[in-house]
């Protein structure tokens, strides 16, 4: 059964549309990680779900009930949120931070609230710091207190907004360990994170966000091992690209070659690989494609994760493999002697030659 359902969800800030037509469901007990480049609306999606930034279009349902201005406070008690910057009350101890909301909003007695607070602080490994103030805690400890405070409201869902982004790298592990333990309890968790290995380990589903919505979703195995869409592949495989457009046979080939050298240097490519990419570009673009087709586009790609290198040249016209049709036999010989594989394809009036090295 779904506990969160989004229908055509959209969010705009003035004339800037961040989210558009987001549709998905999250089942009870699911652990969902939201990943993707910065600025793609991941945190905005969480805040729209929780109505901290109410959506400007579409609907959000929680346990079958549409969230609106009248019931949002009631539903927020069931859907807690942990932020990047902890949000603890600086004038309260860790224990007091955990007791405040249950006493005011749930009507718990001080005794019951304090008893539960100590239990939760034990869960996150901080019982001995119950009487410490936030200023006396490390960043990782503050975030663990923030998680315990969220749990004190006995939520059915917890939304985590990049809970480790403000932490020193040495403290990330302690917070991840707490969330990892929570993921095994049956609690519904939605987490925005840049920790890819963590997302893979704890999640039931992965949302990759781009183009204003959930660009691709699937199991961790599907998203991390076999992403289907180009932007997901580029993100997961850490693909870096170099592009160069040719609009005339008399183009500035020294500019192109200089750009290739810079691209290879910036990504610390091995010298033999850099030489091969340069040779393919020089022979294929300068000596074969540009003189005959005049216009073409060169793309070099490097996958940091897969350690794969490739060059693609596209050019318009009828379907023709420029290498096989070339008159420059020396250039063809050098290309074939350099590339591991050569693939030609044709679609919508555009030829594509992909060469792996």
C-alpha positions in Angstrom: 0.0 0.0 0.0 1.3 3.4 -0.9 1.9 5.9 1.9 3.0 8.8 -0.3 1.5 9.5 -3.7 2.4 12.4 -6.0 0.1 13.5 -8.9 1.4 16.0 -11.5 3.4 17.7 -8.8 5.0 21.0 -9.8 6.9 23.8 -8.0 7.8 27.2 -9.3 9.6 30.2 -7.7 8.3 33.2 -9.6 9.1 32.4 -13.2 11.5 29.6 -12.5 9.9 26.2 -12.7 11.9 23.7 -10.6 9.6 20.7 -10.7 7.0 19.7 -13.3 4.5 16.9 -13.5 6.1 14.6 -11.0 4.1 11.4 -10.6 5.2 8.5 -8.3 4.1 6.5 -5.3 6.1 5.4 -2.3 5.0 2.3 -0.4 5.0 1.8 3.3 8.4 0.5 4.5 10.2 1.6 1.3 13.6 3.2 1.5 13.9 5.6 -1.4 17.1 7.5 -2.3 16.9 10.5 -4.5 20.1 11.2 -6.4 21.2 13.5 -9.2 23.3 16.6 -10.0 23.0 19.7 -7.8 20.2 22.1 -8.8 17.8 19.5 -10.1 15.1 19.9 -7.5 15.9 17.1 -5.1 15.5 19.1 -1.9 12.6 21.1 -3.4 10.8 17.8 -4.0 11.2 16.8 -0.3 10.0 20.2 0.9 7.0 20.1 -1.5 6.0 16.6 -0.1 6.2 18.0 3.4 4.5 21.3 2.4 7.3 23.3 3.8 7.3 24.8 0.3 3.8 23.9 -0.9 3.6 22.8 -4.5 2.3 25.3 -7.0 0.5 22.5 -9.0 -0.6 18.9 -8.5 -1.5 17.0 -5.4 0.3 15.2 -2.6 -1.4 12.3 -0.8 -0.3 10.8 2.6 -1.9 7.5 3.4 -4.7 8.2 1.0 -5.5 11.7 2.3 -4.7 14.7 0.2 -2.4 17.2 2.1 -3.8 20.7 2.3 -3.4 23.8 4.4 -6.0 22.5 6.9 -4.4 19.2 7.7 -0.7 19.8 7.0 0.3 20.2 10.6 -1.4 17.0 11.6 0.3 15.1 8.8 3.7 16.6 9.5 3.5 14.8 12.9 3.5 11.6 11.0 6.1 12.7 8.4 9.3 14.0 10.1 12.1 15.7 8.3 15.8 15.9 9.1 17.7 18.9 7.5 21.3 19.5 6.4 21.9 22.1 9.2 20.5 20.1 12.2 18.0 22.7 13.3 18.5 22.0 17.1 17.5 24.6 19.7 20.8 26.0 20.9 19.4 26.9 24.4 18.3 23.3 25.1 20.3 20.2 25.9 20.1 17.2 23.7 17.5 15.6 25.9 15.4 18.8 26.1 15.5 19.0 22.3 13.9 15.6 22.1 11.3 16.3 24.8 9.9 19.6 23.6 7.7 18.6 20.7 6.3 15.4 22.2 5.2 17.3 25.3 3.6 20.2 23.4 2.2 18.4 20.4 1.6 14.8 21.6 0.6 15.7 25.2 3.2 13.5 26.8 4.2 14.0 30.4 7.7 15.2 31.2 8.6 11.8 32.7 7.4 9.8 29.7 9.1 12.3 27.3 12.4 12.2 29.1 12.3 8.4 29.4 11.7 8.1 25.6 14.4 10.7 24.9 17.0 8.7 26.8 15.9 5.5 24.9 16.3 7.3 21.6 19.6 8.8 22.5 20.8 5.3 23.3 19.7 4.3 19.8 21.9 6.9 18.2 24.8 6.3 20.6 24.5 9.6 22.5 22.9 8.7 25.9 26.0 9.9 27.7 25.6 13.3 26.1 21.9 13.8 27.0 22.7 16.9 29.1 25.1 18.4 26.5 24.1 21.6 24.6 24.5 21.6 20.8 27.6 23.9 21.1 29.3 21.0 23.0 28.6 18.4 20.3 30.4 17.7 17.0 28.5 18.0 13.7 27.9 14.3 13.5 26.6 14.2 17.0 24.3 17.1 16.3 22.9 15.3 13.3 22.3 12.2 15.3 20.4 14.2 18.0 18.4 15.7 15.1 17.5 12.2 13.9 16.5 11.1 17.5 14.4 14.3 17.9 12.5 13.4 14.7 12.0 9.8 16.0 10.6 11.2 19.2 7.5 12.2 17.3 6.9 8.6 16.3 6.6 9.3 12.6 5.6 6.9 9.9 7.9 8.5 7.4 11.2 10.4 7.7 12.5 12.7 5.0 16.2 13.2 5.0 17.5 16.2 3.1 21.2 15.6 2.5 21.9 14.7 6.2 25.7 14.5 5.7 26.4 17.4 3.4 27.3 19.8 6.2 29.5 17.3 8.0 33.3 16.8 8.1 34.1 13.6 6.1 35.2 11.9 9.3 31.7 12.3 10.7 29.7 11.1 7.7 30.0 7.4 8.7 28.5 7.8 12.1 25.3 9.4 10.7 25.1 6.9 7.9 25.3 4.1 10.4 22.3 5.4 12.3 20.2 5.8 9.0 21.3 2.3 7.9 20.0 0.9 11.2 16.7 2.8 10.7 16.3 1.4 7.2 16.0 -2.1 8.7 13.2 -1.2 11.1 10.4 -1.0 8.5 10.2 2.8 8.7 9.5 4.5 5.4 12.5 6.6 4.5 13.1 9.1 1.7 16.6 10.5 1.5 18.3 13.0 -0.7 22.0 12.0 -0.8 25.2 12.3 -2.7 26.6 9.1 -1.0 26.2 6.7 -3.9 27.5 3.6 -2.2 25.2 4.2 0.8 22.2 4.8 -1.5 22.9 1.5 -3.3 23.2 -0.5 0.0 20.2 0.7 1.9 17.6 1.6 -0.8 14.7 -0.4 -2.2 14.3 2.2 -5.0 16.4 5.0 -6.5 15.0 8.1 -8.1 17.4 9.9 -10.4 16.3 13.5 -10.8 16.9 15.7 -13.9 14.9 17.8 -16.3 12.5 19.0 -13.6 11.4 15.6 -12.3 12.1 11.9 -11.8 14.1 11.3 -14.9 14.7 7.5 -14.2 13.8 5.3 -11.4 14.4 1.6 -10.5 16.0 -0.7 -8.1 19.6 0.0 -7.0 20.8 -2.7 -9.3 18.9 -1.2 -12.3 20.1 2.3 -11.7 23.7 1.7 -10.7 24.5 -1.3 -12.9 22.3 -0.8 -16.0 20.9 2.8 -16.3 18.9 3.2 -19.4 18.8 6.9 -20.1 21.7 9.1 -21.2 21.8 11.6 -18.4 21.5 8.8 -15.8 24.4 7.0 -17.5 26.5 10.1 -17.5 25.9 10.7 -13.8 26.4 7.1 -12.6 29.4 6.3 -14.8 30.9 9.8 -14.2 31.1 10.4 -17.9 33.1 13.6 -18.9 32.7 15.0 -22.4 34.6 17.2 -24.8 32.6 18.7 -27.7 33.8 20.5 -30.8 31.7 21.7 -33.7 33.1 21.9 -37.3 31.2 24.2 -39.7 33.7 24.4 -42.5 36.5 22.4 -44.1 38.8 25.3 -43.2 38.0 25.1 -39.5 40.7 25.9 -36.9 42.0 22.3 -36.3 44.7 23.7 -33.9 41.9 24.9 -31.6 40.3 21.5 -31.7 43.6 19.7 -30.9 44.4 22.1 -28.2 41.0 21.5 -26.6 41.6 17.8 -26.7 45.0 18.1 -25.0 43.4 20.3 -22.3 40.5 17.8 -21.8 42.9 14.9 -21.5 45.2 16.8 -19.1 42.3 17.9 -16.8 41.1 14.4 -16.4 44.6 12.9 -15.9 44.3 10.5 -18.8 47.2 8.2 -19.5 49.5 9.6 -22.2 48.9 6.6 -24.6 45.2 7.2 -24.4 45.5 10.9 -25.0 47.7 10.2 -28.0 45.1 7.8 -29.5 42.2 10.2 -29.0 44.2 13.0 -30.6 45.2 10.8 -33.5 41.6 9.6 -34.1 40.3 13.2 -34.1 43.1 14.4 -36.4 42.7 11.7 -39.0 39.0 11.3 -38.9 37.8 14.9 -38.5 40.6 16.8 -40.3 41.5 14.3 -43.1 38.3 12.4 -43.7 34.9 13.9 -42.5 35.4 17.7 -42.7 36.8 17.8 -46.3 33.9 15.8 -47.6 30.9 16.6 -45.4 32.0 20.2 -44.3 29.9 20.1 -41.1 30.4 17.6 -38.3 30.6 17.3 -34.5 33.3 15.6 -32.4 32.6 14.3 -28.9 35.2 12.7 -26.8 33.9 10.8 -23.7 35.6 9.4 -20.7 33.9 7.2 -18.0 35.8 7.6 -14.8 34.0 4.7 -13.2 34.3 2.3 -16.1 37.6 3.6 -17.4 36.3 3.7 -20.9 37.3 6.1 -23.6 35.5 6.8 -26.9 35.3 9.3 -29.7 32.1 10.0 -31.7 31.9 12.0 -34.9 28.5 12.8 -36.3 27.8 14.3 -39.8 24.7 14.9 -41.9 23.7 13.4 -45.3 22.7 10.0 -46.6 23.7 6.9 -44.8 27.5 6.5 -45.4 30.3 5.2 -43.4 32.9 7.9 -43.9 35.8 5.7 -43.0 34.9 3.0 -45.5 34.2 5.5 -48.2 37.4 7.6 -47.6 40.0 8.0 -50.3 42.8 8.7 -47.8 44.0 5.2 -47.3 46.8 6.2 -44.8 44.3 8.0 -42.6 42.0 5.0 -42.7 44.9 2.7 -41.8 45.9 4.8 -38.8 42.3 5.0 -37.5 41.8 1.3 -37.8 45.2 0.7 -36.2 44.3 2.9 -33.2 40.6 2.2 -32.4 39.6 -1.0 -30.6 36.2 -0.9 -32.3 34.4 1.2 -34.9 30.6 1.4 -35.1 28.6 3.2 -37.7 24.9 4.1 -37.4 22.4 6.3 -39.2 19.2 7.9 -38.0 17.1 11.0 -38.9 19.6 12.1 -41.6 22.6 12.0 -39.3 25.5 9.5 -39.5 27.4 8.5 -36.3 30.8 6.9 -36.0 31.7 5.7 -32.5 35.3 4.6 -32.0 36.5 3.1 -28.7 40.1 3.2 -27.6 
